[in-house]
Amino acid sequence: MVCALGAAVCFGTATVLQAVAAREAGTGGGGEAALLLRALRQWRYIAGLALDGLGFLFQIAALRSLPIYAVSAALAASLAVTAVVAARLLRVRLSGTEWGAVAVVCAGLAMLGLASGPEGGVAGSDALKWTMLATAVCMLVLALLGGRLSGQLRALVLGLGAGFGFGVVEVSVRLIDSLRPAALLTNPAAYALLIGGAAAFMLLTSALQRGSVTTATAGMVIGETIGPAAVGVVWLGDRTREGLAWLAVLGFAVAVAGALLLARFGEAPAEEQAA
């Protein structure tokens, strides 16, 4: 659980650091490429990328020792970290409800930590590996065509797609049982991990570009928690400690509900919003 919480802290802090760097880099001209180049010259943006990489390593370690439902709920809790760090660095004023949501997330994670058992011992079938690859490809197609969507459901659809993409990454990590190059090249889960991660980032970027941050992030939280958790329990043998299944279900629901209340921090607030 320590690794899962470490990943949440890394991802949540990285979001704020990159938001600060992007805000400062946005004062110049040019398009998206120029903005990215200016951001890459700032130590906060580089630090954010380093934290993202460290968080991914923590995520892999957590998925190798914990049930997927516990890790996915902890990753959703990165929104609580973002909210707290944004309140400190960006001087964003959190409402009483949002401070309460941070406490709710922490309570949910504490329940999960008490109730979660070891990683499931069931090996993933070839059918599940190919299913993850097919899902990843579908999310990639959605990412390529998602810009054509319009209307109020656009952000929700793209956010859900991003969540499914990140969920594919979570499940695929569990389906990779050997890191030997020959084994990786013949394992559909390895390709699912790469394609699903790329599609998720594209979908989330597209959702946030011209849609509601709150709606997109809420969709992403739902997509990356419920689906992977179900796969872990049904197909990979994830279980709870004896007699504590009810506590795990309650903790999962509480943590995800708290994260949804903090969905507006899926993209760190801009200075105008803080004012």
N, C-alpha and C positions, 0 to 999 in steps of 0.2 A: 504493500500500500504506500510505502514511503516513495517508491519510484513513480507511482501514479500521481501522487501529490506533487512530487518534484516536477513532473511534466506539466501539470496544471500551472504551477508557479512560473515556470519558464515561458509557456505559451502566453499566459496572461500578462506578464511583465513585458514580453517582446511586443505585444500589440500596442502598448502605450508608448514604448520607446520609438517604434516605427512611426506611430502617429505624430509624435513630436517632431521627428526628423522630416517626415513628409510635409508637415505644416511649414517648417522653416525652408524646405527646398522649394515649396510652391510659390515663392515670391518672385522667381525668375520667369522668363518666357520659354517658348518651345513647347513641344508636345510631351506625350507620356515617356518617350525615351529620354528626353532631356531631363524630365523630372526625376526619373530613376537614377540617372547619372549624378545629378546633384545630391540626391539622397544618399548615394553610395559614398559620397565624400564626407559624410557626417558620422561621427563615432557612435551616435545613438542608433542609427540605422544598422551599422555593422554589428553593434552589440545585440540588437534585436535579432538579426539573422543567426548570430552565434547561439543565442538562447533558444531559437527555434530548433537548431540542430541538436543542442543538448537535450531539449525537451523530447525530440523524436527518439533519441537513444534511451531516455528514461521510459518512454512509452513502450518501446520494444521490450525492455527489461521487465516492465510491469506485466505486459501481456504474456510473458513467458512464465509467470509465477502466480498470476491472479486470474479469476474468471473475467470474461470480457465485460460482463455487466458492471463490475466494480471499476474497471479501468475507464469505460466509456462515461460513467457518471462522474468520475474524477476529472476527466478531460472537459466535460461540460462545465465543471466548477471553475475552469480557468476564467470564465466571465466574472466570477466573484473577485478573483485576483485582479483582473483588469479594472473593475469598478473601484476597488480600494486604492490601487496604484494611481488611477486617473484622478481620484479625489486628492491625492497627495501631490502629484507632479503637474497635473493640468488644472488644479484648483476647481475641479468639477464638484458641485454641491450635490451630495446624495440625499434623497428624501428619506424620511423615516421608514417608508415601505421598502426602499432599496437596501438600507442597512439591515432591516429585518430579513430581507431575502438572502443577504450574505450570511446571516446567522443560520437561516434555514438550510442553506447549502452545506454549511459546516456540520450541522446536526445530522443531515442525511448521510454525509460521508462518514461520520462517526458510527452511525448505525451499520453502514455497509462494511466498515472495517471490522466491527465486532462479529458480523454475521457471515461474511464471505469465507468460503472454504478455499482449498487449493485449486490450482488450474485443473480443468477437466482432463482426464487421461485418455479420452477417446480420440483416436487418430482421424483426421478429416478424410473423407472418401474422395476419390477422383471426381465423382459427380459434383461434390460441393466445390472443389477447386475450379472446375469448368463453369459452374454456376457463378462463382465470384468473378471469373474472367468475363463472362457474358454480361454481368451486371456492370462491370467497369466499362466495357465497350459501349453499353447503352448510355451510361452517364457521360462518356466522351462525346457521343453523338448529340446528346442533349446540350452539352457545353458548346458544341460547334453551331448548333441551330438555335440556342437559347436567346441570342440577341434579337431574333425575329419576333419573340413573344411580346405581347403588350397587355395592358390592363392591370387590374389590381392583383390578380393572382400571379403575375410574373415573378415578383420577389419570392413569394412562397414556394412556387414550383422550383425555381432555381436554387433556393435555399435547401429545400428537401433533397434535390439532386446532389448538392454539395455534401449534405449529411450522409447520403447513401454512399458517395464516393469515399468519404473518410471512414465510413463503416466498413467498406470493402478492404481498406488498408488494415483496420483492426483485425478483421477475421483472417486476412491473408497472412499476417504475421504468424498466426497460430498454425497455418497450414503449411508453412515452410519448415520442414524438419531437418534439412541439411543445407549448409552454406557452401558445399563444394560446387565449383563452377558448373560441372557436368550436371549435377542434380538441379541447380537453379535454372539452367537452360531448358530443362525438360519438365519443369514444374509450372503449370498454368497459374498457380497462386503468385509466383514471382512477377509475372506479367500483369496480373490483376492488381498487385500492389502498386506498381509503377503507373499504370494507366488510370487506376482509381484515384490515386493521389493527384496526378496532373489534372484530371477532369474536375476533381473537387475544388482545387484552387481556381480553375477557370470559371466554374459555375458560381463560386462565392464572389469572385471579383465582378462578374457580370451582374449578379444580383444586387450588390452594393452600389454599382455604378449609377443605376437609374431607378432604384427602388428603395423601399423602406428598409432601413438597417434592422429595425426591430423585427419586422416580418421575416426577412431573410435569415436572420440569426436564429429566430425561433424555429423556423423550418429546419435549419441545419442541426440544431440541438436535438430535435425529435428524430431526424433521420440517422444521426450518428450514435444514438443511444438505444432506442427501442429495438431496431432491426438486428444490430450486432449482438445485443444481449440475448435475444430470442434464439439466434443461431448458436450461440455458445451453450445455452441450456439444452436445446433440443438435439443438436447434432454433434457437439464437442464435449458433452458430459460435464459442463460446469455445474457445480452444486454449492450449497451453503453448508455451514456447520450443522451438526445434528440438532434438529428441532428449532432452528433459527431461520427457516425459509421466510416466515412472515416478517421478520425484522429486516431481511435483505430486500424484500419487495417494498416494504414501507420506506426504507432508507433510499432505495433507488428512486421511488416516486417523489419523495421529499426533495432529494438533491436536484432532480430534473426540473421539478416545479420551481424551485428557487432560481435555477439557472434561467428559466423562461422569463421570470420576473426581471431579470437583469439583461434581457436580450438586447436592449439598446446599446450595450457596451460591446456588442459584436464587432463594432468598429469604434475605436476610441473617439469620444465626442470632440467636435471641433470647438475652437475658442468661442465662436459666436453662440453655439448651443450652451456652453457653460455660462456665458453671460445671461 
